[in-house]
């Protein structure tokens, strides 16, 4: 997950849970009666389908970075499973970046007070899109900086040095429901810092890992280096970043760095699209989605196998109940969200002339490290009340929250959202999400099956509700695009 969030301009919590009379007034939509919504909710809460598919994807396929054999295998796995459920499956071709990780190691070889014969290992991992050092590595002095403004102010000192951006992740913000903004500050430095340092002549760039749980665990992610200045770039553990900061206060610090990744030609891949056709308005589509690719350090359980398998479970739940939506429910497993976003871009481009038929779009890309408490939505304010019956149906599982925002900026849906397609996300407690995000610890065992069930219940109920409303909820207002 990239968490490239736009500013959250106006958050409104709908307070309609107890409005029985109002709920009744809006429950007239075909199929959105309380009994049907309860049936969907309860079926999802009793099913292990998504959790079992999650185990298949993470344990059998493993890492799924775009262009890799794992990514190709995941496409086939999801497509095959969706065909078994009777969905209409389409593989949409997408050209994706193909970057592969090589050797990665570093050590501090000079610093004031270093005992003879002593060096210190630095724990790091290459950033996606990193260039390579010579095979034998490079040795240069480390320049410690604390933000992009300091890089500009000290531009004359950058040439020939290894620039370290020491920007700490604010776990306190994450603990209070602001994980996205906390991540946004660090990811901006990770994305822009190495490119800016390269333009100033840096030999290499390092960033302090963007995430919590400081257990000397590096967090990878994409960086925005260009082909003209593709210098070596890596994320170091929080502990090693802090060590270099302390040592730099004593005097100059030199590092030997070895990174040998490769940027290969773009590869052929696919978005997996699986349709449950609508009975009355099949040309109108409600998307429910997650991204299929993952970083290569682990098996991408939270980021984002949970999103894909929860989306798959939407069709499985409705099929099991023999429920047929009025509009088409379209499950999409996006390819290349992590280091390019080309899957979302390809779908947007292919449907740009008929976005009025994309009635709504849901994306799950926040894992399930915590509970799902309800729904986030970028919709026009007057339509908030239309979701009261859905909220009431989700109250018994503690997921009845409905929060309106002007912009969600979801990884694969942001272009469609900018063009007016109403977008939705499950509202998940992400306080612990960045403990695992983009690390070697993002594995199946970190997923709580109870959280997964509640997540599926919210996504299925929401997808069904949107597909069965009497009238589409309309485009997002122009001033919010």
C-alpha positions as a Markdown table, in Angstrom:
| # | Residue | x | y | z |
|---|---|---|---|---|
| 1 | Unk | 0.0 | 0.0 | 0.0 |
| 2 | Unk | 1.2 | 3.5 | -0.9 |
| 3 | Unk | -1.1 | 5.6 | 1.2 |
| 4 | Unk | -0.8 | 8.5 | -1.3 |
| 5 | Unk | -3.6 | 10.4 | 0.4 |
| 6 | Unk | -4.9 | 13.8 | -0.6 |
| 7 | Unk | -5.8 | 16.2 | 2.2 |
| 8 | Unk | -8.8 | 15.2 | 4.2 |
| 9 | Unk | -10.8 | 18.4 | 3.7 |
| 10 | Unk | -14.0 | 17.7 | 5.5 |
| 11 | Unk | -14.8 | 14.7 | 7.7 |
| 12 | Unk | -18.4 | 14.2 | 8.6 |
| 13 | Unk | -19.7 | 11.3 | 10.8 |
| 14 | Unk | -23.2 | 10.3 | 10.0 |
| 15 | Unk | -25.3 | 10.1 | 13.2 |
| 16 | Unk | -28.2 | 8.1 | 11.9 |
| 17 | Unk | -27.9 | 4.8 | 13.7 |
| 18 | Unk | -30.9 | 5.2 | 15.9 |
| 19 | Unk | -33.1 | 6.9 | 13.2 |
| 20 | Unk | -35.5 | 4.0 | 12.7 |
| 21 | Unk | -38.1 | 6.1 | 10.9 |
| 22 | Unk | -35.6 | 7.6 | 8.5 |
| 23 | Unk | -34.0 | 4.2 | 7.9 |
| 24 | Unk | -37.4 | 2.8 | 6.9 |
| 25 | Unk | -37.9 | 5.7 | 4.5 |
| 26 | Unk | -34.7 | 4.8 | 2.7 |
| 27 | Unk | -35.0 | 1.0 | 2.8 |
| 28 | Unk | -37.2 | 0.9 | -0.2 |
| 29 | Unk | -34.4 | 0.0 | -2.6 |
| 30 | Unk | -34.9 | -3.4 | -4.2 |
| 31 | Unk | -32.9 | -6.0 | -2.2 |
| 32 | Unk | -31.8 | -3.5 | 0.5 |
| 33 | Unk | -34.4 | -4.6 | 3.0 |
| 34 | Unk | -33.2 | -5.2 | 6.6 |
| 35 | Unk | -33.7 | -9.0 | 6.3 |
| 36 | Unk | -31.5 | -9.3 | 3.2 |
| 37 | Unk | -28.8 | -7.1 | 4.6 |
| 38 | Unk | -28.8 | -9.1 | 7.9 |
| 39 | Unk | -28.5 | -12.3 | 5.9 |
| 40 | Unk | -25.5 | -11.1 | 4.0 |
| 41 | Unk | -23.8 | -9.8 | 7.2 |
| 42 | Unk | -24.4 | -13.1 | 9.1 |
| 43 | Unk | -23.2 | -15.3 | 6.2 |
| 44 | Unk | -20.0 | -13.4 | 6.0 |
| 45 | Unk | -19.4 | -13.5 | 9.7 |
| 46 | Unk | -19.7 | -17.3 | 9.7 |
| 47 | Unk | -17.4 | -17.9 | 6.7 |
| 48 | Unk | -13.7 | -18.7 | 6.5 |
| 49 | Unk | -13.6 | -18.4 | 2.8 |
| 50 | Unk | -11.5 | -15.2 | 2.6 |
| 51 | Unk | -9.1 | -16.4 | 5.3 |
| 52 | Unk | -8.6 | -19.7 | 3.5 |
| 53 | Unk | -7.9 | -17.9 | 0.2 |
| 54 | Unk | -5.5 | -15.6 | 2.0 |
| 55 | Unk | -3.6 | -18.7 | 3.2 |
| 56 | Unk | -3.5 | -20.0 | -0.4 |
| 57 | Unk | -2.2 | -16.7 | -1.8 |
| 58 | Unk | 0.4 | -16.1 | 0.9 |
| 59 | Unk | 1.7 | -19.6 | 1.6 |
| 60 | Unk | 1.4 | -21.1 | -1.9 |
| 61 | Unk | 2.3 | -18.1 | -4.1 |
| 62 | Unk | 4.3 | -15.9 | -1.7 |
| 63 | Unk | 5.8 | -12.5 | -2.7 |
| 64 | Unk | 4.1 | -11.0 | -5.8 |
| 65 | Unk | 6.2 | -8.0 | -7.0 |
| 66 | Unk | 5.1 | -6.9 | -10.5 |
| 67 | Unk | 6.9 | -8.8 | -13.2 |
| 68 | Unk | 7.8 | -11.7 | -11.0 |
| 69 | Unk | 6.8 | -15.3 | -11.3 |
| 70 | Unk | 4.8 | -14.9 | -8.0 |
| 71 | Unk | 2.8 | -12.1 | -9.6 |
| 72 | Unk | 2.0 | -14.2 | -12.6 |
| 73 | Unk | 1.0 | -17.2 | -10.4 |
| 74 | Unk | -1.3 | -15.0 | -8.3 |
| 75 | Unk | -3.1 | -13.8 | -11.5 |
| 76 | Unk | -3.8 | -17.5 | -12.4 |
| 77 | Unk | -4.8 | -18.4 | -8.8 |
| 78 | Unk | -7.3 | -15.7 | -8.5 |
| 79 | Unk | -8.7 | -16.1 | -12.0 |
| 80 | Unk | -9.1 | -19.8 | -11.5 |
| 81 | Unk | -10.9 | -19.4 | -8.2 |
| 82 | Unk | -13.3 | -16.8 | -9.6 |
| 83 | Unk | -14.1 | -19.0 | -12.5 |
| 84 | Unk | -15.0 | -21.8 | -10.0 |
| 85 | Unk | -17.5 | -19.5 | -8.4 |
| 86 | Unk | -19.1 | -18.9 | -11.8 |
| 87 | Unk | -18.0 | -15.3 | -12.2 |
| 88 | Unk | -17.3 | -13.9 | -15.7 |
| 89 | Unk | -13.5 | -13.5 | -15.7 |
| 90 | Unk | -11.5 | -11.1 | -17.9 |
| 91 | Unk | -7.7 | -10.6 | -17.8 |
| 92 | Unk | -6.9 | -7.0 | -18.7 |
| 93 | Unk | -3.4 | -6.7 | -20.1 |
| 94 | Unk | -1.0 | -4.3 | -18.3 |
| 95 | Unk | 2.6 | -3.5 | -18.9 |
| 96 | Unk | 4.3 | -3.3 | -15.6 |
| 97 | Unk | 7.8 | -2.4 | -14.2 |
| 98 | Unk | 10.1 | -5.3 | -13.5 |
| 99 | Unk | 12.6 | -4.5 | -10.8 |
| 100 | Unk | 14.5 | -7.2 | -9.0 |
| 101 | Unk | 16.4 | -7.0 | -5.7 |
| 102 | Unk | 20.0 | -8.1 | -5.5 |
| 103 | Unk | 22.6 | -8.2 | -2.8 |
| 104 | Unk | 22.1 | -5.5 | -0.1 |
| 105 | Unk | 24.5 | -4.9 | 2.8 |
| 106 | Unk | 26.2 | -2.0 | 4.5 |
| 107 | Unk | 28.7 | -1.3 | 7.2 |
| 108 | Unk | 30.1 | 1.8 | 9.0 |
| 109 | Unk | 33.8 | 1.7 | 8.3 |
| 110 | Unk | 35.0 | 5.0 | 9.7 |
| 111 | Unk | 33.7 | 7.1 | 12.6 |
| 112 | Unk | 35.3 | 9.0 | 15.5 |
| 113 | Unk | 36.2 | 6.7 | 18.4 |
| 114 | Unk | 36.1 | 3.5 | 16.2 |
| 115 | Unk | 38.3 | 0.8 | 17.7 |
| 116 | Unk | 40.9 | -0.7 | 15.4 |
| 117 | Unk | 39.5 | -3.6 | 13.3 |
| 118 | Unk | 35.9 | -2.8 | 14.2 |
| 119 | Unk | 33.1 | -2.0 | 11.7 |
| 120 | Unk | 29.3 | -1.9 | 12.4 |
| 121 | Unk | 26.7 | -3.6 | 10.2 |
| 122 | Unk | 23.8 | -1.5 | 9.1 |
| 123 | Unk | 20.4 | -3.2 | 8.5 |
| 124 | Unk | 18.8 | -2.0 | 5.3 |
| 125 | Unk | 16.9 | -3.0 | 2.2 |
| 126 | Unk | 16.8 | -1.5 | -1.3 |
| 127 | Unk | 14.0 | 0.8 | -2.3 |
| 128 | Unk | 12.0 | -0.2 | -5.3 |
| 129 | Unk | 13.5 | 1.5 | -8.3 |
| 130 | Unk | 17.0 | 1.8 | -6.7 |
| 131 | Unk | 20.0 | 1.9 | -8.8 |
| 132 | Unk | 23.1 | -0.3 | -8.2 |
| 133 | Unk | 26.5 | 0.3 | -6.7 |
| 134 | Unk | 29.5 | -1.3 | -8.3 |
| 135 | Unk | 29.7 | -5.0 | -7.5 |
| 136 | Unk | 32.4 | -4.4 | -4.9 |
| 137 | Unk | 30.3 | -1.5 | -3.4 |
| 138 | Unk | 31.0 | 2.1 | -2.8 |
| 139 | Unk | 32.4 | 3.9 | 0.2 |
| 140 | Unk | 31.5 | 7.5 | 1.0 |
| 141 | Unk | 30.8 | 9.9 | 3.9 |
| 142 | Unk | 27.3 | 10.0 | 5.3 |
| 143 | Unk | 25.4 | 13.3 | 5.3 |
| 144 | Unk | 22.6 | 13.3 | 7.9 |
| 145 | Unk | 19.5 | 15.4 | 7.0 |
| 146 | Unk | 16.1 | 15.6 | 8.7 |
| 147 | Unk | 13.8 | 16.8 | 5.9 |
| 148 | Unk | 13.7 | 18.0 | 2.3 |
| 149 | Unk | 14.1 | 21.6 | 3.2 |
| 150 | Unk | 17.4 | 20.8 | 4.9 |
| 151 | Unk | 18.5 | 19.0 | 1.8 |
| 152 | Unk | 17.9 | 22.2 | -0.2 |
| 153 | Unk | 19.7 | 24.4 | 2.4 |
| 154 | Unk | 22.7 | 22.1 | 2.5 |
| 155 | Unk | 22.8 | 21.4 | -1.3 |
| 156 | Unk | 26.5 | 22.3 | -1.6 |
| 157 | Unk | 27.4 | 19.4 | 0.8 |
| 158 | Unk | 25.6 | 16.6 | -1.0 |
| 159 | Unk | 27.9 | 15.8 | -4.0 |
| 160 | Unk | 29.7 | 12.5 | -3.6 |
| 161 | Unk | 28.1 | 11.7 | -0.2 |
| 162 | Unk | 25.6 | 9.1 | 1.0 |
| 163 | Unk | 22.6 | 11.2 | 2.1 |
| 164 | Unk | 20.6 | 9.9 | 5.0 |
| 165 | Unk | 17.1 | 11.2 | 5.6 |
| 166 | Unk | 16.4 | 10.6 | 9.3 |
| 167 | Unk | 12.6 | 11.2 | 9.5 |
| 168 | Unk | 10.9 | 9.3 | 12.3 |
| 169 | Unk | 7.5 | 7.7 | 11.9 |
| 170 | Unk | 5.0 | 9.3 | 14.4 |
| 171 | Unk | 3.5 | 6.3 | 16.1 |
| 172 | Unk | 1.6 | 8.5 | 18.4 |
| 173 | Unk | -0.4 | 9.9 | 15.5 |
| 174 | Unk | -1.0 | 6.3 | 14.2 |
| 175 | Unk | -2.3 | 5.3 | 17.7 |
| 176 | Unk | -4.9 | 8.0 | 17.5 |
| 177 | Unk | -6.3 | 7.2 | 14.1 |
| 178 | Unk | -3.9 | 9.3 | 12.0 |
| 179 | Unk | -1.7 | 6.5 | 10.6 |
| 180 | Unk | -2.3 | 7.7 | 7.0 |
| 181 | Unk | -1.0 | 11.3 | 7.6 |
| 182 | Unk | 1.9 | 9.9 | 9.7 |
| 183 | Unk | 2.9 | 7.6 | 6.9 |
| 184 | Unk | 2.4 | 10.4 | 4.3 |
| 185 | Unk | 5.2 | 12.5 | 5.8 |
| 186 | Unk | 7.7 | 9.7 | 5.7 |
| 187 | Unk | 6.7 | 8.4 | 2.3 |
| 188 | Unk | 7.0 | 11.8 | 0.7 |
| 189 | Unk | 10.7 | 11.9 | 1.8 |
| 190 | Unk | 11.2 | 8.3 | 0.6 |
| 191 | Unk | 9.6 | 9.1 | -2.8 |
| 192 | Unk | 11.2 | 12.5 | -3.4 |
| 193 | Unk | 14.3 | 12.6 | -1.3 |
| 194 | Unk | 16.5 | 10.1 | -3.3 |
| 195 | Unk | 15.6 | 11.8 | -6.6 |
| 196 | Unk | 16.4 | 15.3 | -5.2 |
| 197 | Unk | 19.7 | 14.0 | -3.7 |
| 198 | Unk | 20.6 | 12.4 | -7.0 |
| 199 | Unk | 20.0 | 15.6 | -8.9 |
| 200 | Unk | 22.5 | 17.3 | -6.5 |
| 201 | Unk | 25.2 | 14.6 | -7.1 |
| 202 | Unk | 24.7 | 12.3 | -4.2 |
| 203 | Unk | 26.6 | 9.0 | -4.4 |
| 204 | Unk | 23.6 | 7.2 | -2.8 |
| 205 | Unk | 20.5 | 7.9 | -0.6 |
| 206 | Unk | 19.2 | 6.3 | 2.5 |
| 207 | Unk | 15.9 | 6.9 | 4.3 |
| 208 | Unk | 14.9 | 6.0 | 7.8 |
| 209 | Unk | 12.2 | 3.2 | 7.5 |
| 210 | Unk | 8.7 | 4.5 | 7.4 |
| 211 | Unk | 6.8 | 2.5 | 10.0 |
| 212 | Unk | 6.4 | 1.5 | 13.6 |
| 213 | Unk | 7.6 | -1.4 | 15.7 |
| 214 | Unk | 11.3 | -0.5 | 15.9 |
| 215 | Unk | 12.7 | -4.0 | 16.0 |
| 216 | Unk | 15.6 | -3.3 | 13.6 |
| 217 | Unk | 13.3 | -4.1 | 10.7 |
| 218 | Unk | 13.7 | -2.2 | 7.4 |
| 219 | Unk | 10.6 | -1.1 | 5.5 |
| 220 | Unk | 10.9 | -1.0 | 1.7 |
| 221 | Unk | 8.8 | 1.0 | -0.7 |
| 222 | Unk | 8.9 | 2.8 | -4.0 |
| 223 | Unk | 11.1 | 5.8 | -4.7 |
| 224 | Unk | 10.9 | 8.3 | -7.6 |
| 225 | Unk | 14.4 | 8.0 | -9.2 |
| 226 | Unk | 14.7 | 8.7 | -12.9 |
| 227 | Unk | 16.7 | 6.7 | -15.4 |
| 228 | Unk | 19.1 | 9.6 | -15.8 |
| 229 | Unk | 20.0 | 9.6 | -12.1 |
| 230 | Unk | 19.3 | 6.2 | -10.8 |
| 231 | Unk | 21.6 | 6.2 | -7.7 |
| 232 | Unk | 21.6 | 3.4 | -5.1 |
| 233 | Unk | 18.7 | 4.0 | -2.6 |
| 234 | Unk | 17.7 | 2.0 | 0.5 |
| 235 | Unk | 15.7 | 2.1 | 3.7 |
| 236 | Unk | 17.6 | 1.6 | 6.9 |
| 237 | Unk | 16.1 | 0.4 | 10.1 |
| 238 | Unk | 15.1 | 3.0 | 12.6 |
| 239 | Unk | 17.8 | 1.9 | 15.0 |
| 240 | Unk | 20.6 | 2.1 | 12.5 |
| 241 | Unk | 19.4 | 5.6 | 11.3 |
| 242 | Unk | 19.5 | 6.8 | 14.9 |
| 243 | Unk | 23.0 | 5.2 | 15.4 |
| 244 | Unk | 24.3 | 7.2 | 12.4 |
| 245 | Unk | 22.7 | 10.4 | 13.7 |
| 246 | Unk | 24.5 | 9.9 | 17.1 |
| 247 | Unk | 27.8 | 9.0 | 15.5 |
| 248 | Unk | 27.6 | 12.0 | 13.1 |
| 249 | Unk | 27.5 | 14.3 | 16.2 |
| 250 | Unk | 30.9 | 13.0 | 17.2 |
| 251 | Unk | 32.5 | 13.5 | 13.8 |
| 252 | Unk | 32.5 | 12.3 | 10.1 |
| 253 | Unk | 31.0 | 8.8 | 9.4 |
| 254 | Unk | 31.8 | 6.7 | 6.4 |
| 255 | Unk | 29.8 | 3.8 | 5.1 |
| 256 | Unk | 30.5 | 1.0 | 2.6 |
| 257 | Unk | 27.4 | 0.2 | 0.7 |
| 258 | Unk | 26.6 | -2.7 | -1.6 |
| 259 | Unk | 23.3 | -2.7 | -3.5 |
| 260 | Unk | 22.9 | -4.7 | -6.7 |
| 261 | Unk | 19.3 | -4.5 | -7.9 |
| 262 | Unk | 18.4 | -4.5 | -11.6 |
| 263 | Unk | 15.8 | -2.6 | -13.6 |
| 264 | Unk | 14.6 | -5.1 | -16.3 |
| 265 | Unk | 12.4 | -4.3 | -19.3 |
| 266 | Unk | 8.7 | -3.9 | -18.6 |
| 267 | Unk | 6.8 | -7.2 | -18.2 |
| 268 | Unk | 3.4 | -8.4 | -19.4 |
| 269 | Unk | 0.9 | -8.8 | -16.6 |
| 270 | Unk | -2.9 | -8.4 | -16.0 |
| 271 | Unk | -5.6 | -7.0 | -13.8 |
| 272 | Unk | -8.0 | -9.8 | -12.9 |
| 273 | Unk | -11.6 | -8.7 | -13.4 |
| 274 | Unk | -14.4 | -11.0 | -12.2 |
| 275 | Unk | -18.0 | -10.0 | -12.8 |
| 276 | Unk | -21.2 | -11.0 | -11.0 |
| 277 | Unk | -23.6 | -9.7 | -13.7 |
| 278 | Unk | -26.5 | -7.5 | -12.7 |
| 279 | Unk | -30.1 | -8.6 | -13.4 |
| 280 | Unk | -31.6 | -5.2 | -14.2 |
| 281 | Unk | -28.8 | -2.9 | -15.1 |
| 282 | Unk | -25.8 | -5.1 | -16.0 |
| 283 | Unk | -24.1 | -2.2 | -17.8 |
| 284 | Unk | -23.8 | -0.3 | -14.5 |
| 285 | Unk | -20.9 | -1.4 | -12.4 |
| 286 | Unk | -19.9 | -1.4 | -8.7 |
| 287 | Unk | -16.2 | -2.2 | -8.2 |
| 288 | Unk | -14.9 | -4.0 | -5.2 |
| 289 | Unk | -11.1 | -4.4 | -5.2 |
| 290 | Unk | -7.7 | -4.8 | -3.7 |
| 291 | Unk | -4.2 | -5.0 | -5.3 |
| 292 | Unk | -2.7 | -8.3 | -6.2 |
| 293 | Unk | 1.0 | -7.3 | -6.2 |
| 294 | Unk | 3.1 | -7.1 | -3.1 |
| 295 | Unk | 6.6 | -6.2 | -2.1 |
| 296 | Unk | 9.2 | -9.0 | -2.2 |
| 297 | Unk | 10.4 | -9.1 | 1.4 |
| 298 | Unk | 7.4 | -11.1 | 2.6 |
| 299 | Unk | 4.1 | -12.6 | 1.4 |
| 300 | Unk | 2.1 | -9.4 | 1.4 |
| 301 | Unk | -0.6 | -10.6 | 3.8 |
| 302 | Unk | -1.9 | -7.3 | 5.0 |
| 303 | Unk | -0.7 | -5.4 | 1.9 |
| 304 | Unk | -2.7 | -6.4 | 0.1 |
| 305 | Unk | -3.7 | -10.1 | 0.0 |
| 306 | Unk | -6.4 | -9.3 | 2.6 |
| 307 | Unk | -7.9 | -6.8 | 0.2 |
| 308 | Unk | -8.0 | -9.1 | -2.7 |
| 309 | Unk | -9.3 | -12.1 | -0.9 |
| 310 | Unk | -12.0 | -10.1 | 0.9 |
| 311 | Unk | -13.1 | -8.8 | -2.5 |
| 312 | Unk | -13.3 | -12.4 | -3.8 |
| 313 | Unk | -15.4 | -13.3 | -0.8 |
| 314 | Unk | -18.0 | -10.7 | -1.9 |
| 315 | Unk | -18.9 | -12.9 | -4.8 |
| 316 | Unk | -18.6 | -16.1 | -2.9 |
| 317 | Unk | -21.0 | -14.8 | -0.2 |
| 318 | Unk | -23.6 | -13.6 | -2.6 |
| 319 | Unk | -23.4 | -16.8 | -4.7 |
| 320 | Unk | -23.8 | -18.9 | -1.6 |
| 321 | Unk | -27.0 | -17.0 | -0.7 |
| 322 | Unk | -28.2 | -17.1 | -4.3 |
| 323 | Unk | -28.5 | -13.3 | -4.3 |
| 324 | Unk | -28.4 | -11.6 | -7.6 |
| 325 | Unk | -27.6 | -7.8 | -7.7 |
| 326 | Unk | -29.5 | -5.4 | -9.8 |
| 327 | Unk | -26.2 | -3.9 | -11.1 |
| 328 | Unk | -23.0 | -5.8 | -11.9 |
| 329 | Unk | -20.6 | -6.3 | -9.0 |
| 330 | Unk | -17.1 | -6.3 | -10.4 |
| 331 | Unk | -14.2 | -7.7 | -8.4 |
| 332 | Unk | -10.9 | -6.4 | -9.5 |
| 333 | Unk | -7.4 | -7.6 | -8.4 |
| 334 | Unk | -5.2 | -4.7 | -9.4 |
| 335 | Unk | -1.7 | -5.3 | -10.6 |
| 336 | Unk | 1.3 | -3.0 | -9.8 |
| 337 | Unk | -0.1 | -0.7 | -7.2 |
| 338 | Unk | 3.1 | -0.8 | -5.2 |
| 339 | Unk | 5.7 | 0.5 | -7.7 |
| 340 | Unk | 3.8 | 2.1 | -10.5 |
| 341 | Unk | 0.0 | 2.1 | -10.3 |
| 342 | Unk | -0.3 | 0.9 | -13.8 |
| 343 | Unk | -3.2 | -1.5 | -13.2 |
| 344 | Unk | -5.4 | 1.3 | -11.9 |
| 345 | Unk | -4.3 | 3.6 | -14.7 |
| 346 | Unk | -5.0 | 1.0 | -17.4 |
| 347 | Unk | -8.6 | 0.4 | -16.1 |
| 348 | Unk | -9.2 | 4.1 | -15.8 |
| 349 | Unk | -8.0 | 4.7 | -19.4 |
| 350 | Unk | -10.0 | 1.8 | -20.8 |
| 351 | Unk | -13.2 | 3.1 | -19.2 |
| 352 | Unk | -12.6 | 6.9 | -19.4 |
| 353 | Unk | -15.3 | 7.3 | -22.1 |
| 354 | Unk | -18.0 | 5.6 | -19.9 |
| 355 | Unk | -17.2 | 6.5 | -16.4 |
| 356 | Unk | -20.9 | 7.3 | -15.9 |
| 357 | Unk | -21.4 | 3.5 | -15.9 |
| 358 | Unk | -18.9 | 3.1 | -13.0 |
| 359 | Unk | -21.5 | 3.7 | -10.4 |
| 360 | Unk | -19.2 | 3.3 | -7.4 |
| 361 | Unk | -15.8 | 1.8 | -6.5 |
| 362 | Unk | -14.6 | 0.2 | -3.3 |
| 363 | Unk | -10.9 | -0.5 | -2.5 |
| 364 | Unk | -9.5 | -2.3 | 0.4 |
| 365 | Unk | -5.8 | -1.5 | 0.9 |
| 366 | Unk | -5.4 | -1.0 | 4.6 |
| 367 | Unk | -5.0 | -4.5 | 5.9 |
| 368 | Unk | -6.9 | -5.9 | 8.9 |
| 369 | Unk | -4.3 | -5.4 | 11.6 |
| 370 | Unk | -7.2 | -3.9 | 13.6 |
| 371 | Unk | -11.0 | -4.0 | 13.5 |
| 372 | Unk | -13.1 | -2.7 | 10.7 |
| 373 | Unk | -15.4 | -0.1 | 12.2 |
| 374 | Unk | -17.4 | 0.9 | 9.2 |
| 375 | Unk | -17.1 | 2.8 | 5.9 |
| 376 | Unk | -15.2 | 5.7 | 4.5 |
| 377 | Unk | -16.8 | 7.4 | 1.5 |
| 378 | Unk | -16.1 | 10.3 | -0.9 |
| 379 | Unk | -19.7 | 11.2 | -1.7 |
| 380 | Unk | -21.8 | 14.3 | -1.8 |
| 381 | Unk | -22.9 | 15.4 | 1.6 |
| 382 | Unk | -26.7 | 15.3 | 1.0 |
| 383 | Unk | -26.5 | 11.6 | 0.2 |
| 384 | Unk | -25.0 | 10.5 | 3.6 |
| 385 | Unk | -28.5 | 9.7 | 4.9 |
| 386 | Unk | -29.1 | 7.2 | 2.1 |
| 387 | Unk | -26.7 | 4.8 | 3.9 |
| 388 | Unk | -28.6 | 4.7 | 7.2 |
| 389 | Unk | -30.2 | 1.2 | 6.5 |
| 390 | Unk | -26.7 | -0.2 | 5.7 |
| 391 | Unk | -25.3 | 1.4 | 8.9 |
| 392 | Unk | -28.1 | -0.2 | 11.0 |
| 393 | Unk | -27.4 | -3.6 | 9.4 |
| 394 | Unk | -23.7 | -3.3 | 10.5 |
| 395 | Unk | -24.3 | -2.1 | 14.0 |
| 396 | Unk | -24.6 | -5.6 | 15.5 |
| 397 | Unk | -21.0 | -6.4 | 14.5 |
| 398 | Unk | -19.7 | -3.0 | 15.6 |
| 399 | Unk | -19.1 | -1.7 | 12.1 |
| 400 | Unk | -21.9 | 0.9 | 11.7 |
| 401 | Unk | -19.7 | 4.0 | 11.4 |
| 402 | Unk | -20.1 | 6.0 | 8.2 |
| 403 | Unk | -17.5 | 8.8 | 7.6 |
| 404 | Unk | -17.7 | 11.2 | 4.6 |
| 405 | Unk | -14.6 | 12.7 | 3.2 |
| 406 | Unk | -14.2 | 14.9 | 0.2 |
| 407 | Unk | -11.3 | 12.9 | -1.1 |
| 408 | Unk | -10.0 | 9.4 | -0.2 |
| 409 | Unk | -7.2 | 9.2 | -2.8 |
| 410 | Unk | -7.1 | 5.4 | -2.8 |
| 411 | Unk | -4.1 | 3.8 | -4.5 |
| 412 | Unk | -5.8 | 2.3 | -7.6 |
| 413 | Unk | -9.0 | 4.4 | -7.7 |
| 414 | Unk | -7.7 | 8.0 | -7.3 |
| 415 | Unk | -7.9 | 8.7 | -11.1 |
| 416 | Unk | -11.5 | 7.6 | -11.3 |
| 417 | Unk | -12.3 | 9.4 | -8.1 |
| 418 | Unk | -10.8 | 12.6 | -9.6 |
| 419 | Unk | -13.2 | 12.1 | -12.5 |
| 420 | Unk | -16.2 | 12.0 | -10.2 |
| 421 | Unk | -16.7 | 8.2 | -9.4 |
| 422 | Unk | -17.9 | 7.9 | -5.8 |
| 423 | Unk | -15.3 | 5.9 | -3.9 |
| 424 | Unk | -15.4 | 3.9 | -0.7 |
| 425 | Unk | -13.0 | 2.1 | 1.7 |
| 426 | Unk | -13.5 | 0.0 | 4.8 |
| 427 | Unk | -12.8 | 2.1 | 7.8 |
| 428 | Unk | -10.1 | 0.1 | 9.6 |
| 429 | Unk | -8.1 | 0.7 | 12.7 |
| 430 | Unk | -4.6 | 1.0 | 11.2 |
| 431 | Unk | -2.7 | 1.8 | 14.4 |
| 432 | Unk | -0.6 | -1.4 | 14.0 |
| 433 | Unk | -0.6 | -1.6 | 10.2 |
| 434 | Unk | 2.7 | 0.1 | 9.7 |
| 435 | Unk | 4.4 | -2.3 | 12.0 |
| 436 | Unk | 4.3 | -4.8 | 9.2 |
| 437 | Unk | 3.8 | -2.7 | 6.1 |
| 438 | Unk | 6.5 | -3.3 | 3.4 |
| 439 | Unk | 8.6 | -5.5 | 5.7 |
| 440 | Unk | 9.6 | -9.1 | 6.0 |
| 441 | Unk | 7.0 | -9.5 | 8.8 |
| 442 | Unk | 3.9 | -9.1 | 6.6 |
| 443 | Unk | 2.9 | -12.7 | 6.7 |
| 444 | Unk | -0.2 | -14.8 | 7.1 |
| 445 | Unk | 0.2 | -15.4 | 10.8 |
| 446 | Unk | -0.3 | -11.7 | 11.5 |
| 447 | Unk | -3.9 | -11.8 | 10.3 |
| 448 | Unk | -6.7 | -12.2 | 12.8 |
| 449 | Unk | -9.5 | -14.3 | 11.3 |
| 450 | Unk | -12.1 | -12.5 | 13.3 |
| 451 | Unk | -11.0 | -9.2 | 11.9 |
| 452 | Unk | -11.1 | -10.7 | 8.4 |
| 453 | Unk | -14.7 | -11.9 | 8.8 |
| 454 | Unk | -15.9 | -8.5 | 9.9 |
| 455 | Unk | -14.0 | -6.9 | 7.0 |
| 456 | Unk | -15.7 | -9.2 | 4.5 |
| 457 | Unk | -19.1 | -8.5 | 6.1 |
| 458 | Unk | -18.6 | -4.8 | 5.6 |
| 459 | Unk | -17.3 | -5.1 | 2.0 |
| 460 | Unk | -20.0 | -7.5 | 0.9 |
| 461 | Unk | -22.8 | -5.5 | 2.5 |
| 462 | Unk | -21.6 | -2.3 | 1.0 |
| 463 | Unk | -21.1 | -3.7 | -2.5 |
| 464 | Unk | -24.6 | -5.3 | -2.4 |
| 465 | Unk | -26.1 | -2.1 | -1.1 |
| 466 | Unk | -24.6 | 0.1 | -3.8 |
| 467 | Unk | -25.6 | -2.4 | -6.5 |
| 468 | Unk | -29.2 | -2.4 | -5.4 |
| 469 | Unk | -29.9 | 1.3 | -4.7 |
| 470 | Unk | -32.9 | 2.6 | -6.7 |
| 471 | Unk | -30.8 | 5.4 | -8.2 |
| 472 | Unk | -27.0 | 5.8 | -8.4 |
| 473 | Unk | -25.7 | 8.1 | -5.8 |
| 474 | Unk | -24.3 | 10.5 | -8.4 |
| 475 | Unk | -20.9 | 11.9 | -9.3 |
| 476 | Unk | -18.7 | 13.6 | -6.7 |
| 477 | Unk | -19.2 | 17.4 | -6.8 |
| 478 | Unk | -16.8 | 19.3 | -9.1 |
| 479 | Unk | -15.3 | 21.4 | -6.3 |
| 480 | Unk | -13.9 | 18.3 | -4.6 |
| 481 | Unk | -12.2 | 16.8 | -7.7 |
